[in-house]
Every structure is written in structure tokens, then in C-alpha cells.
Amino acid sequence: MEPVFLNKEETAAALGGISLSKLNELIKAGRIFPRVLDGRVMFTPDEVRRFAAECPAWEPS
């Protein structure tokens, strides 16, 4: 069964191992939208997938 929520550490790892400070920057910029559960910042797997799908494709130079 897929988890319902991912915490910040799990989300950062799912996004290729970005840092928690980078994840916080993305939240503040309004690029990824967390939920709050008992005062904890959490993300749905659908939100993580949405964010990843909206990232631009890499183009070799």
C-alpha cells in the first residue's frame, strides 16, 4: 500500500535527494504544496508526482 503522506525527509529523498533547505525554498516559492497533520508538514504522493511532472525536461547542451 502506498503511503498517504510523506514527511519532509521522505519527500526530499523522493525528489532525488534534494536538501531539506531546498525543499523549504520550494514550499516558500509556492512550487510544492504541503498539508499539515497535527502540526507536521506532510506531502501527498500525488503532490510529489505533480511537482515532478512540472519540472522542465533536461536538454543537453
PDB file of N, CA, C and O in Angstrom:
ATOM      1  N   MET A   1       0.839  -1.183   0.000  1.00  0.00           N
ATOM      2  CA  MET A   1       0.000   0.000   0.000  1.00  0.00           C
ATOM      3  C   MET A   1       0.881   1.242   0.000  1.00  0.00           C
ATOM      4  O   MET A   1       1.820   1.351   0.788  1.00  0.00           O
ATOM      5  N   GLU A   2       0.571   2.163  -0.881  1.00  0.00           N
ATOM      6  CA  GLU A   2       1.297   3.431  -0.959  1.00  0.00           C
ATOM      7  C   GLU A   2       0.981   4.279   0.271  1.00  0.00           C
ATOM      8  O   GLU A   2      -0.163   4.303   0.726  1.00  0.00           O
ATOM      9  N   PRO A   3       1.990   4.981   0.820  1.00  0.00           N
ATOM     10  CA  PRO A   3       1.700   5.837   1.973  1.00  0.00           C
ATOM     11  C   PRO A   3       0.747   6.968   1.596  1.00  0.00           C
ATOM     12  O   PRO A   3       0.733   7.430   0.455  1.00  0.00           O
ATOM     13  N   VAL A   4      -0.039   7.399   2.559  1.00  0.00           N
ATOM     14  CA  VAL A   4      -0.967   8.507   2.347  1.00  0.00           C
ATOM     15  C   VAL A   4      -0.215   9.829   2.406  1.00  0.00           C
ATOM     16  O   VAL A   4      -0.509  10.746   1.640  1.00  0.00           O
ATOM     17  N   PHE A   5       0.752   9.931   3.309  1.00  0.00           N
ATOM     18  CA  PHE A   5       1.556  11.141   3.467  1.00  0.00           C
ATOM     19  C   PHE A   5       3.033  10.788   3.526  1.00  0.00           C
ATOM     20  O   PHE A   5       3.417   9.709   3.978  1.00  0.00           O
ATOM     21  N   LEU A   6       3.847  11.718   3.060  1.00  0.00           N
ATOM     22  CA  LEU A   6       5.302  11.635   3.186  1.00  0.00           C
ATOM     23  C   LEU A   6       5.748  12.819   4.030  1.00  0.00           C
ATOM     24  O   LEU A   6       5.246  13.929   3.854  1.00  0.00           O
ATOM     25  N   ASN A   7       6.694  12.594   4.950  1.00  0.00           N
ATOM     26  CA  ASN A   7       7.210  13.726   5.710  1.00  0.00           C
ATOM     27  C   ASN A   7       8.251  14.466   4.864  1.00  0.00           C
ATOM     28  O   ASN A   7       8.522  14.076   3.728  1.00  0.00           O
ATOM     29  N   LYS A   8       8.824  15.517   5.413  1.00  0.00           N
ATOM     30  CA  LYS A   8       9.773  16.317   4.633  1.00  0.00           C
ATOM     31  C   LYS A   8      10.986  15.500   4.186  1.00  0.00           C
ATOM     32  O   LYS A   8      11.431  15.619   3.045  1.00  0.00           O
ATOM     33  N   GLU A   9      11.514  14.679   5.078  1.00  0.00           N
ATOM     34  CA  GLU A   9      12.688  13.881   4.736  1.00  0.00           C
ATOM     35  C   GLU A   9      12.375  12.890   3.619  1.00  0.00           C
ATOM     36  O   GLU A   9      13.164  12.730   2.688  1.00  0.00           O
ATOM     37  N   GLU A  10      11.232  12.233   3.711  1.00  0.00           N
ATOM     38  CA  GLU A  10      10.828  11.272   2.679  1.00  0.00           C
ATOM     39  C   GLU A  10      10.566  11.978   1.350  1.00  0.00           C
ATOM     40  O   GLU A  10      10.897  11.451   0.288  1.00  0.00           O
ATOM     41  N   THR A  11       9.978  13.159   1.410  1.00  0.00           N
ATOM     42  CA  THR A  11       9.703  13.919   0.190  1.00  0.00           C
ATOM     43  C   THR A  11      10.997  14.357  -0.473  1.00  0.00           C
ATOM     44  O   THR A  11      11.149  14.228  -1.688  1.00  0.00           O
ATOM     45  N   ALA A  12      11.932  14.874   0.316  1.00  0.00           N
ATOM     46  CA  ALA A  12      13.224  15.289  -0.236  1.00  0.00           C
ATOM     47  C   ALA A  12      13.932  14.103  -0.893  1.00  0.00           C
ATOM     48  O   ALA A  12      14.512  14.244  -1.969  1.00  0.00           O
ATOM     49  N   ALA A  13      13.887  12.948  -0.252  1.00  0.00           N
ATOM     50  CA  ALA A  13      14.505  11.747  -0.824  1.00  0.00           C
ATOM     51  C   ALA A  13      13.806  11.336  -2.117  1.00  0.00           C
ATOM     52  O   ALA A  13      14.465  10.955  -3.084  1.00  0.00           O
ATOM     53  N   ALA A  14      12.476  11.410  -2.137  1.00  0.00           N
ATOM     54  CA  ALA A  14      11.708  11.036  -3.334  1.00  0.00           C
ATOM     55  C   ALA A  14      11.999  11.970  -4.501  1.00  0.00           C
ATOM     56  O   ALA A  14      11.851  11.585  -5.661  1.00  0.00           O
ATOM     57  N   LEU A  15      12.410  13.194  -4.196  1.00  0.00           N
ATOM     58  CA  LEU A  15      12.724  14.169  -5.244  1.00  0.00           C
ATOM     59  C   LEU A  15      14.209  14.142  -5.598  1.00  0.00           C
ATOM     60  O   LEU A  15      14.795  15.173  -5.929  1.00  0.00           O
ATOM     61  N   GLY A  16      14.797  12.984  -5.527  1.00  0.00           N
ATOM     62  CA  GLY A  16      16.180  12.817  -5.958  1.00  0.00           C
ATOM     63  C   GLY A  16      17.205  13.147  -4.894  1.00  0.00           C
ATOM     64  O   GLY A  16      18.385  13.316  -5.198  1.00  0.00           O
ATOM     65  N   GLY A  17      16.765  13.239  -3.651  1.00  0.00           N
ATOM     66  CA  GLY A  17      17.712  13.510  -2.576  1.00  0.00           C
ATOM     67  C   GLY A  17      18.051  14.978  -2.406  1.00  0.00           C
ATOM     68  O   GLY A  17      19.150  15.314  -1.966  1.00  0.00           O
ATOM     69  N   ILE A  18      17.105  15.869  -2.754  1.00  0.00           N
ATOM     70  CA  ILE A  18      17.353  17.293  -2.532  1.00  0.00           C
ATOM     71  C   ILE A  18      17.461  17.554  -1.031  1.00  0.00           C
ATOM     72  O   ILE A  18      17.007  16.748  -0.218  1.00  0.00           O
ATOM     73  N   SER A  19      18.062  18.680  -0.675  1.00  0.00           N
ATOM     74  CA  SER A  19      18.220  19.018   0.738  1.00  0.00           C
ATOM     75  C   SER A  19      16.898  19.515   1.320  1.00  0.00           C
ATOM     76  O   SER A  19      15.997  19.929   0.590  1.00  0.00           O
ATOM     77  N   LEU A  20      16.804  19.465   2.636  1.00  0.00           N
ATOM     78  CA  LEU A  20      15.612  19.998   3.298  1.00  0.00           C
ATOM     79  C   LEU A  20      15.515  21.499   3.101  1.00  0.00           C
ATOM     80  O   LEU A  20      14.411  22.036   3.012  1.00  0.00           O
ATOM     81  N   SER A  21      16.650  22.190   3.031  1.00  0.00           N
ATOM     82  CA  SER A  21      16.593  23.639   2.797  1.00  0.00           C
ATOM     83  C   SER A  21      16.059  23.937   1.399  1.00  0.00           C
ATOM     84  O   SER A  21      15.324  24.908   1.218  1.00  0.00           O
ATOM     85  N   LYS A  22      16.414  23.118   0.408  1.00  0.00           N
ATOM     86  CA  LYS A  22      15.870  23.296  -0.943  1.00  0.00           C
ATOM     87  C   LYS A  22      14.372  23.016  -0.951  1.00  0.00           C
ATOM     88  O   LYS A  22      13.613  23.732  -1.605  1.00  0.00           O
ATOM     89  N   LEU A  23      13.940  21.984  -0.233  1.00  0.00           N
ATOM     90  CA  LEU A  23      12.514  21.686  -0.145  1.00  0.00           C
ATOM     91  C   LEU A  23      11.776  22.857   0.493  1.00  0.00           C
ATOM     92  O   LEU A  23      10.700  23.237   0.031  1.00  0.00           O
ATOM     93  N   ASN A  24      12.342  23.429   1.546  1.00  0.00           N
ATOM     94  CA  ASN A  24      11.721  24.595   2.183  1.00  0.00           C
ATOM     95  C   ASN A  24      11.638  25.777   1.221  1.00  0.00           C
ATOM     96  O   ASN A  24      10.650  26.510   1.234  1.00  0.00           O
ATOM     97  N   GLU A  25      12.662  25.973   0.388  1.00  0.00           N
ATOM     98  CA  GLU A  25      12.631  27.033  -0.631  1.00  0.00           C
ATOM     99  C   GLU A  25      11.482  26.803  -1.607  1.00  0.00           C
ATOM    100  O   GLU A  25      10.775  27.743  -1.967  1.00  0.00           O
ATOM    101  N   LEU A  26      11.296  25.565  -2.032  1.00  0.00           N
ATOM    102  CA  LEU A  26      10.219  25.239  -2.972  1.00  0.00           C
ATOM    103  C   LEU A  26       8.852  25.495  -2.349  1.00  0.00           C
ATOM    104  O   LEU A  26       7.933  25.954  -3.028  1.00  0.00           O
ATOM    105  N   ILE A  27       8.718  25.201  -1.063  1.00  0.00           N
ATOM    106  CA  ILE A  27       7.458  25.464  -0.362  1.00  0.00           C
ATOM    107  C   ILE A  27       7.203  26.965  -0.316  1.00  0.00           C
ATOM    108  O   ILE A  27       6.112  27.423  -0.656  1.00  0.00           O
ATOM    109  N   LYS A  28       8.208  27.731   0.106  1.00  0.00           N
ATOM    110  CA  LYS A  28       8.055  29.190   0.222  1.00  0.00           C
ATOM    111  C   LYS A  28       7.768  29.845  -1.117  1.00  0.00           C
ATOM    112  O   LYS A  28       7.065  30.853  -1.182  1.00  0.00           O
ATOM    113  N   ALA A  29       8.315  29.271  -2.194  1.00  0.00           N
ATOM    114  CA  ALA A  29       8.091  29.809  -3.539  1.00  0.00           C
ATOM    115  C   ALA A  29       6.734  29.398  -4.101  1.00  0.00           C
ATOM    116  O   ALA A  29       6.342  29.866  -5.170  1.00  0.00           O
ATOM    117  N   GLY A  30       6.017  28.533  -3.397  1.00  0.00           N
ATOM    118  CA  GLY A  30       4.712  28.092  -3.872  1.00  0.00           C
ATOM    119  C   GLY A  30       4.785  27.102  -5.016  1.00  0.00           C
ATOM    120  O   GLY A  30       3.850  26.993  -5.809  1.00  0.00           O
ATOM    121  N   ARG A  31       5.901  26.374  -5.108  1.00  0.00           N
ATOM    122  CA  ARG A  31       6.049  25.406  -6.192  1.00  0.00           C
ATOM    123  C   ARG A  31       5.588  24.009  -5.808  1.00  0.00           C
ATOM    124  O   ARG A  31       5.222  23.211  -6.672  1.00  0.00           O
ATOM    125  N   ILE A  32       5.606  23.710  -4.501  1.00  0.00           N
ATOM    126  CA  ILE A  32       5.109  22.428  -3.997  1.00  0.00           C
ATOM    127  C   ILE A  32       4.276  22.735  -2.757  1.00  0.00           C
ATOM    128  O   ILE A  32       4.643  23.586  -1.948  1.00  0.00           O
ATOM    129  N   PHE A  33       3.167  22.044  -2.618  1.00  0.00           N
ATOM    130  CA  PHE A  33       2.181  22.403  -1.599  1.00  0.00           C
ATOM    131  C   PHE A  33       2.005  21.294  -0.567  1.00  0.00           C
ATOM    132  O   PHE A  33       1.478  20.225  -0.873  1.00  0.00           O
ATOM    133  N   PRO A  34       2.455  21.562   0.663  1.00  0.00           N
ATOM    134  CA  PRO A  34       2.304  20.571   1.723  1.00  0.00           C
ATOM    135  C   PRO A  34       0.929  20.621   2.366  1.00  0.00           C
ATOM    136  O   PRO A  34       0.147  21.543   2.138  1.00  0.00           O
ATOM    137  N   ARG A  35       0.659  19.620   3.164  1.00  0.00           N
ATOM    138  CA  ARG A  35      -0.508  19.571   4.050  1.00  0.00           C
ATOM    139  C   ARG A  35       0.038  19.628   5.469  1.00  0.00           C
ATOM    140  O   ARG A  35       1.229  19.410   5.688  1.00  0.00           O
ATOM    141  N   VAL A  36      -0.816  19.916   6.418  1.00  0.00           N
ATOM    142  CA  VAL A  36      -0.398  19.917   7.820  1.00  0.00           C
ATOM    143  C   VAL A  36      -1.230  18.890   8.572  1.00  0.00           C
ATOM    144  O   VAL A  36      -2.459  18.896   8.497  1.00  0.00           O
ATOM    145  N   LEU A  37      -0.556  18.015   9.292  1.00  0.00           N
ATOM    146  CA  LEU A  37      -1.213  16.973  10.079  1.00  0.00           C
ATOM    147  C   LEU A  37      -0.631  17.029  11.485  1.00  0.00           C
ATOM    148  O   LEU A  37       0.547  16.737  11.690  1.00  0.00           O
ATOM    149  N   ASP A  38      -1.465  17.406  12.452  1.00  0.00           N
ATOM    150  CA  ASP A  38      -1.003  17.548  13.842  1.00  0.00           C
ATOM    151  C   ASP A  38       0.235  18.430  13.942  1.00  0.00           C
ATOM    152  O   ASP A  38       1.155  18.129  14.702  1.00  0.00           O
ATOM    153  N   GLY A  39       0.258  19.512  13.180  1.00  0.00           N
ATOM    154  CA  GLY A  39       1.369  20.450  13.219  1.00  0.00           C
ATOM    155  C   GLY A  39       2.593  20.021  12.425  1.00  0.00           C
ATOM    156  O   GLY A  39       3.595  20.736  12.399  1.00  0.00           O
ATOM    157  N   ARG A  40       2.524  18.870  11.783  1.00  0.00           N
ATOM    158  CA  ARG A  40       3.647  18.374  10.975  1.00  0.00           C
ATOM    159  C   ARG A  40       3.395  18.646   9.504  1.00  0.00           C
ATOM    160  O   ARG A  40       2.283  18.462   9.010  1.00  0.00           O
ATOM    161  N   VAL A  41       4.428  19.083   8.811  1.00  0.00           N
ATOM    162  CA  VAL A  41       4.351  19.345   7.377  1.00  0.00           C
ATOM    163  C   VAL A  41       4.478  18.011   6.650  1.00  0.00           C
ATOM    164  O   VAL A  41       5.456  17.283   6.823  1.00  0.00           O
ATOM    165  N   MET A  42       3.473  17.706   5.834  1.00  0.00           N
ATOM    166  CA  MET A  42       3.432  16.433   5.117  1.00  0.00           C
ATOM    167  C   MET A  42       3.065  16.697   3.650  1.00  0.00           C
ATOM    168  O   MET A  42       2.524  17.750   3.313  1.00  0.00           O
ATOM    169  N   PHE A  43       3.368  15.732   2.796  1.00  0.00           N
ATOM    170  CA  PHE A  43       3.062  15.838   1.372  1.00  0.00           C
ATOM    171  C   PHE A  43       2.351  14.575   0.921  1.00  0.00           C
ATOM    172  O   PHE A  43       2.674  13.479   1.378  1.00  0.00           O
ATOM    173  N   THR A  44       1.388  14.724   0.031  1.00  0.00           N
ATOM    174  CA  THR A  44       0.759  13.545  -0.556  1.00  0.00           C
ATOM    175  C   THR A  44       1.639  13.053  -1.712  1.00  0.00           C
ATOM    176  O   THR A  44       2.297  13.861  -2.367  1.00  0.00           O
ATOM    177  N   PRO A  45       1.659  11.757  -1.966  1.00  0.00           N
ATOM    178  CA  PRO A  45       2.396  11.256  -3.122  1.00  0.00           C
ATOM    179  C   PRO A  45       1.929  11.909  -4.431  1.00  0.00           C
ATOM    180  O   PRO A  45       2.738  12.137  -5.330  1.00  0.00           O
ATOM    181  N   ASP A  46       0.632  12.209  -4.541  1.00  0.00           N
ATOM    182  CA  ASP A  46       0.131  12.878  -5.746  1.00  0.00           C
ATOM    183  C   ASP A  46       0.757  14.255  -5.912  1.00  0.00           C
ATOM    184  O   ASP A  46       1.058  14.663  -7.034  1.00  0.00           O
ATOM    185  N   GLU A  47       0.959  14.980  -4.814  1.00  0.00           N
ATOM    186  CA  GLU A  47       1.580  16.304  -4.898  1.00  0.00           C
ATOM    187  C   GLU A  47       3.043  16.195  -5.313  1.00  0.00           C
ATOM    188  O   GLU A  47       3.535  17.013  -6.090  1.00  0.00           O
ATOM    189  N   VAL A  48       3.730  15.195  -4.800  1.00  0.00           N
ATOM    190  CA  VAL A  48       5.128  14.984  -5.188  1.00  0.00           C
ATOM    191  C   VAL A  48       5.203  14.654  -6.678  1.00  0.00           C
ATOM    192  O   VAL A  48       6.069  15.171  -7.383  1.00  0.00           O
ATOM    193  N   ARG A  49       4.301  13.796  -7.162  1.00  0.00           N
ATOM    194  CA  ARG A  49       4.268  13.461  -8.595  1.00  0.00           C
ATOM    195  C   ARG A  49       3.920  14.680  -9.442  1.00  0.00           C
ATOM    196  O   ARG A  49       4.510  14.882 -10.503  1.00  0.00           O
ATOM    197  N   ARG A  50       2.961  15.501  -8.985  1.00  0.00           N
ATOM    198  CA  ARG A  50       2.583  16.706  -9.729  1.00  0.00           C
ATOM    199  C   ARG A  50       3.783  17.634  -9.869  1.00  0.00           C
ATOM    200  O   ARG A  50       4.068  18.135 -10.956  1.00  0.00           O
ATOM    201  N   PHE A  51       4.478  17.857  -8.765  1.00  0.00           N
ATOM    202  CA  PHE A  51       5.649  18.728  -8.809  1.00  0.00           C
ATOM    203  C   PHE A  51       6.695  18.180  -9.782  1.00  0.00           C
ATOM    204  O   PHE A  51       7.227  18.921 -10.609  1.00  0.00           O
ATOM    205  N   ALA A  52       6.987  16.890  -9.682  1.00  0.00           N
ATOM    206  CA  ALA A  52       7.999  16.281 -10.547  1.00  0.00           C
ATOM    207  C   ALA A  52       7.610  16.391 -12.021  1.00  0.00           C
ATOM    208  O   ALA A  52       8.463  16.648 -12.871  1.00  0.00           O
ATOM    209  N   ALA A  53       6.342  16.199 -12.323  1.00  0.00           N
ATOM    210  CA  ALA A  53       5.881  16.277 -13.716  1.00  0.00           C
ATOM    211  C   ALA A  53       5.998  17.687 -14.276  1.00  0.00           C
ATOM    212  O   ALA A  53       6.148  17.861 -15.485  1.00  0.00           O
ATOM    213  N   GLU A  54       5.932  18.696 -13.410  1.00  0.00           N
ATOM    214  CA  GLU A  54       6.016  20.081 -13.868  1.00  0.00           C
ATOM    215  C   GLU A  54       7.446  20.592 -13.984  1.00  0.00           C
ATOM    216  O   GLU A  54       7.668  21.694 -14.487  1.00  0.00           O
ATOM    217  N   CYS A  55       8.416  19.810 -13.527  1.00  0.00           N
ATOM    218  CA  CYS A  55       9.816  20.216 -13.677  1.00  0.00           C
ATOM    219  C   CYS A  55      10.196  20.114 -15.155  1.00  0.00           C
ATOM    220  O   CYS A  55       9.780  19.186 -15.848  1.00  0.00           O
ATOM    221  N   PRO A  56      10.986  21.074 -15.626  1.00  0.00           N
ATOM    222  CA  PRO A  56      11.357  21.029 -17.042  1.00  0.00           C
ATOM    223  C   PRO A  56      12.251  19.833 -17.357  1.00  0.00           C
ATOM    224  O   PRO A  56      13.010  19.360 -16.510  1.00  0.00           O
ATOM    225  N   ALA A  57      12.145  19.367 -18.574  1.00  0.00           N
ATOM    226  CA  ALA A  57      12.991  18.268 -19.035  1.00  0.00           C
ATOM    227  C   ALA A  57      14.418  18.779 -19.231  1.00  0.00           C
ATOM    228  O   ALA A  57      14.631  19.928 -19.618  1.00  0.00           O
ATOM    229  N   TRP A  58      15.379  17.916 -18.959  1.00  0.00           N
ATOM    230  CA  TRP A  58      16.778  18.265 -19.164  1.00  0.00           C
ATOM    231  C   TRP A  58      17.094  18.223 -20.645  1.00  0.00           C
ATOM    232  O   TRP A  58      16.705  17.294 -21.352  1.00  0.00           O
ATOM    233  N   GLU A  59      17.808  19.244 -21.107  1.00  0.00           N
ATOM    234  CA  GLU A  59      18.220  19.279 -22.507  1.00  0.00           C
ATOM    235  C   GLU A  59      19.731  19.394 -22.555  1.00  0.00           C
ATOM    236  O   GLU A  59      20.297  20.342 -22.011  1.00  0.00           O
ATOM    237  N   PRO A  60      20.390  18.446 -23.195  1.00  0.00           N
ATOM    238  CA  PRO A  60      21.858  18.518 -23.271  1.00  0.00           C
ATOM    239  C   PRO A  60      22.301  19.737 -24.062  1.00  0.00           C
ATOM    240  O   PRO A  60      21.634  20.175 -24.999  1.00  0.00           O
ATOM    241  N   SER A  61      23.437  20.268 -23.663  1.00  0.00           N
ATOM    242  CA  SER A  61      23.940  21.462 -24.381  1.00  0.00           C
ATOM    243  C   SER A  61      24.950  21.104 -25.436  1.00  0.00           C
ATOM    244  O   SER A  61      25.464  21.987 -26.122  1.00  0.00           O
TER     245      SER A  61
END
